[in-house]
């Protein structure tokens, strides 16, 4: 596949996955499944106006559907389905006034810890698609009971999606750790802006390696603010990156 895309630096890249012509926006994904657009409940949009500005940018970037995923992290963002859905309703009410014609839904980005372990037992989790739940872990260290929690999550009927695994730098020394996550039943989700160096060169390098190896299942913006939108927009001019993304069968199109 990649030889067709990158056989020669002088060769014009014209086709992507399944022979589809390349596009210069993110319409090939159809949906974004990781963002922070619910106002005032985490480190993303703080007002409805912020939410609208970000959704306008997403529409301009070619997205047709959004599943926004506010943090649920008890020590910092103790959100609940009620607070998330209440905020979503405020955003939906404002969208028509600004000409935003997208389907917008909400799930959550769950931080894996003992609190999350308890949630699995006590309430239905918010899902990105069907039984698929977006989760994240500490940027500092791998949770000692990660395997236990992932096992319980799957045993409870859920499919975990590990958010931005390329950003967990304690895995960088051993790329087999990513295969272990897959073997534990996780889907892996790429942060698009990781490919630009926004989170640092090591993250960029690992993201590129995982993408080239076909390890990712989902692709997300993880958009919090306008700067993220500007960085995301810059990817559109990177022809080889866009071709590589479009050559990969991301599950976003199933949402």
C-alpha positions as CSV (number, residue, x, y, z in Angstrom):
1,X,0.0,0.0,0.0
2,X,2.7,2.5,1.0
3,X,4.7,1.9,-2.1
4,X,1.7,3.2,-4.1
5,X,1.7,6.2,-2.0
6,X,5.4,7.0,-1.6
7,X,7.1,5.0,-4.4
8,X,8.9,8.1,-5.5
9,X,9.3,11.6,-3.9
10,X,8.7,13.0,-7.4
11,X,5.6,10.9,-7.9
12,X,2.4,12.8,-7.3
13,X,0.3,11.1,-4.5
14,X,-3.3,10.7,-5.9
15,X,-4.9,7.7,-4.2
16,X,-5.5,6.5,-0.7
17,X,-7.3,3.6,0.9
18,X,-9.1,1.2,-1.5
19,X,-8.1,3.5,-4.5
20,X,-10.1,6.4,-3.2
21,X,-8.9,9.8,-4.4
22,X,-7.2,12.0,-1.7
23,X,-9.0,14.8,-0.2
24,X,-7.5,17.9,1.5
25,X,-9.6,17.9,4.6
26,X,-10.8,15.3,7.2
27,X,-14.1,14.3,5.5
28,X,-12.6,10.9,4.9
29,X,-12.9,10.2,8.6
30,X,-16.6,11.3,8.7
31,X,-16.6,11.5,12.5
32,X,-14.4,12.8,15.2
33,X,-14.6,10.7,18.4
34,X,-12.4,12.6,20.9
35,X,-12.8,16.2,21.9
36,X,-13.8,18.6,24.7
37,X,-16.7,20.8,23.5
38,X,-19.1,20.7,26.5
39,X,-18.7,24.1,28.1
40,X,-17.3,24.7,31.5
41,X,-16.9,21.1,32.8
42,X,-13.3,20.3,32.0
43,X,-10.2,21.8,30.4
44,X,-11.8,22.2,27.0
45,X,-14.5,24.8,26.0
46,X,-15.3,27.1,28.8
47,X,-18.4,28.8,27.4
48,X,-21.1,27.9,24.8
49,X,-19.4,30.5,22.6
50,X,-16.2,28.5,22.8
51,X,-18.1,25.4,21.9
52,X,-19.6,27.0,18.9
53,X,-16.3,28.4,17.7
54,X,-14.7,24.9,17.9
55,X,-17.6,23.2,16.2
56,X,-17.5,25.8,13.4
57,X,-13.8,24.9,12.9
58,X,-14.6,21.2,12.9
59,X,-17.2,21.7,10.2
60,X,-14.8,23.7,8.1
61,X,-12.3,20.9,8.5
62,X,-14.7,18.5,6.9
63,X,-16.2,16.6,9.8
64,X,-19.9,15.6,9.6
65,X,-20.4,14.1,13.0
66,X,-18.9,14.7,16.5
67,X,-18.8,12.5,19.5
68,X,-17.4,14.8,22.2
69,X,-15.8,13.3,25.2
70,X,-15.4,15.4,28.3
71,X,-13.1,14.1,31.0
72,X,-14.4,12.0,33.9
73,X,-11.6,12.1,36.4
74,X,-12.9,12.3,40.0
75,X,-10.0,14.5,41.5
76,X,-10.2,17.1,38.7
77,X,-13.4,16.7,36.6
78,X,-16.0,14.8,38.6
79,X,-18.5,14.8,35.7
80,X,-21.5,12.6,35.5
81,X,-23.8,11.6,32.6
82,X,-26.3,14.2,33.8
83,X,-23.7,17.1,33.7
84,X,-22.4,16.0,30.3
85,X,-25.8,15.6,28.7
86,X,-27.1,18.9,30.2
87,X,-24.1,20.7,28.7
88,X,-24.6,19.0,25.4
89,X,-28.2,20.2,25.2
90,X,-27.0,23.8,25.7
91,X,-24.6,23.4,22.7
92,X,-27.3,21.8,20.5
93,X,-29.7,24.6,21.2
94,X,-27.1,27.2,20.0
95,X,-25.9,25.3,16.9
96,X,-28.7,26.3,14.5
97,X,-28.2,30.0,15.2
98,X,-24.6,29.6,13.8
99,X,-25.3,27.4,10.8
100,X,-23.7,24.3,12.3
101,X,-25.1,21.3,10.5
102,X,-23.5,18.4,12.1
103,X,-24.6,15.5,14.3
104,X,-23.2,16.1,17.8
105,X,-23.4,13.5,20.5
106,X,-21.5,13.0,23.8
107,X,-19.7,10.2,25.5
108,X,-16.7,10.6,27.9
109,X,-13.0,10.2,28.3
110,X,-12.7,8.1,31.5
111,X,-9.5,8.2,33.5
112,X,-8.5,4.7,34.6
113,X,-8.2,4.6,38.4
114,X,-10.0,3.0,41.4
115,X,-12.9,5.4,41.0
116,X,-13.4,4.2,37.4
117,X,-13.2,0.6,38.6
118,X,-16.2,1.4,40.8
119,X,-18.1,3.1,38.0
120,X,-18.1,-0.1,36.0
121,X,-20.1,-1.8,38.7
122,X,-22.5,1.1,39.5
123,X,-23.7,2.8,36.3
124,X,-23.8,2.4,32.6
125,X,-20.8,4.0,31.0
126,X,-21.1,6.6,28.2
127,X,-20.0,5.0,24.9
128,X,-18.5,6.4,21.7
129,X,-20.1,3.7,19.6
130,X,-22.2,0.7,20.8
131,X,-20.2,-0.8,23.7
132,X,-16.9,1.2,23.0
133,X,-15.6,3.3,25.9
134,X,-12.8,5.9,25.6
135,X,-10.3,5.6,28.4
136,X,-7.0,7.2,29.3
137,X,-4.2,6.5,31.8
138,X,-1.7,8.6,33.7
139,X,1.0,10.4,31.6
140,X,3.4,9.8,34.5
141,X,3.2,6.0,35.0
142,X,1.3,2.9,34.0
143,X,-1.4,2.0,36.6
144,X,-0.3,-1.1,38.5
145,X,-3.8,-2.6,38.1
146,X,-4.3,-1.7,34.4
147,X,-4.7,-5.3,33.4
148,X,-7.2,-6.0,36.1
149,X,-9.3,-2.9,35.1
150,X,-9.2,-3.7,31.4
151,X,-10.2,-7.3,32.1
152,X,-13.1,-6.1,34.2
153,X,-14.2,-3.6,31.6
154,X,-14.3,-6.2,28.9
155,X,-15.9,-8.8,31.2
156,X,-18.6,-6.2,31.8
157,X,-19.4,-6.1,28.1
158,X,-17.4,-3.0,27.1
159,X,-14.7,-2.5,24.4
160,X,-12.0,-0.1,25.6
161,X,-10.5,2.5,23.3
162,X,-7.1,3.7,24.7
163,X,-6.8,7.4,24.1
164,X,-3.6,8.8,22.6
165,X,-1.3,5.9,23.5
166,X,1.7,7.6,21.7
167,X,1.6,10.2,24.5
168,X,2.4,7.7,27.3
169,X,6.2,8.2,27.1
170,X,7.0,5.4,29.6
171,X,6.0,3.0,26.7
172,X,8.4,4.6,24.2
173,X,11.4,2.5,25.2
174,X,9.5,-0.7,24.3
175,X,7.0,-0.6,21.4
176,X,5.9,-4.1,22.3
177,X,3.9,-2.4,25.1
178,X,1.5,-1.2,22.5
179,X,1.0,-4.7,21.2
180,X,0.3,-5.8,24.8
181,X,-2.5,-3.2,24.9
182,X,-3.9,-4.6,21.8
183,X,-3.6,-8.1,23.2
184,X,-5.5,-7.0,26.3
185,X,-8.4,-6.1,24.0
186,X,-7.8,-2.3,23.6
187,X,-8.5,-0.4,20.5
188,X,-5.8,2.4,20.0
189,X,-6.7,6.0,19.2
190,X,-4.3,8.4,17.5
191,X,-4.3,12.1,18.3
192,X,-4.0,13.8,15.0
193,X,-1.9,16.6,16.4
194,X,0.7,14.1,17.6
195,X,1.8,13.8,14.0
196,X,2.8,17.5,13.9
197,X,5.2,17.5,16.8
198,X,2.7,19.5,18.9
199,X,3.4,17.2,21.9
200,X,7.1,16.8,21.2
201,X,9.4,15.0,18.8
202,X,9.4,11.6,20.6
203,X,5.5,11.5,20.6
204,X,5.6,12.3,16.9
205,X,8.0,9.6,16.1
206,X,6.1,6.9,18.0
207,X,2.8,8.1,16.4
208,X,4.3,7.7,13.0
209,X,5.7,4.2,13.8
210,X,2.4,3.0,15.2
211,X,0.5,4.4,12.2
212,X,2.9,2.9,9.7
213,X,2.5,-0.5,11.5
214,X,-1.3,-0.3,11.2
215,X,-1.7,-0.3,15.0
216,X,-4.4,2.4,15.3
217,X,-8.1,1.7,15.3
218,X,-9.4,5.3,15.7
219,X,-8.3,8.8,14.9
220,X,-9.3,11.8,17.1
221,X,-8.7,15.5,17.3
222,X,-8.6,15.7,21.1
223,X,-9.5,19.3,20.5
224,X,-9.7,21.6,23.5
225,X,-9.2,25.1,22.1
226,X,-8.6,27.1,19.0
227,X,-4.9,26.5,19.0
228,X,-5.6,22.8,18.6
229,X,-7.8,23.6,15.6
230,X,-5.0,25.7,14.0
231,X,-2.5,22.9,14.4
232,X,-5.0,20.4,13.0
233,X,-5.6,22.6,10.0
234,X,-1.9,22.7,9.3
235,X,-1.9,18.9,8.7
236,X,-4.0,19.5,5.5
237,X,-0.9,20.9,3.7
238,X,1.2,17.9,4.6
239,X,0.5,15.7,1.6
240,X,2.4,12.6,2.7
241,X,0.8,12.7,6.2
242,X,-2.7,13.1,4.7
243,X,-2.0,10.3,2.3
244,X,-0.8,8.0,5.1
245,X,-3.9,8.9,7.2
246,X,-6.3,8.2,4.3
247,X,-4.6,4.9,3.5
248,X,-5.6,3.6,7.0
249,X,-9.0,2.0,7.6
250,X,-9.9,3.9,10.7
251,X,-13.1,2.9,12.5
252,X,-14.3,6.5,12.6
253,X,-16.4,5.8,9.5
254,X,-18.5,3.3,11.5
255,X,-19.7,5.9,14.0
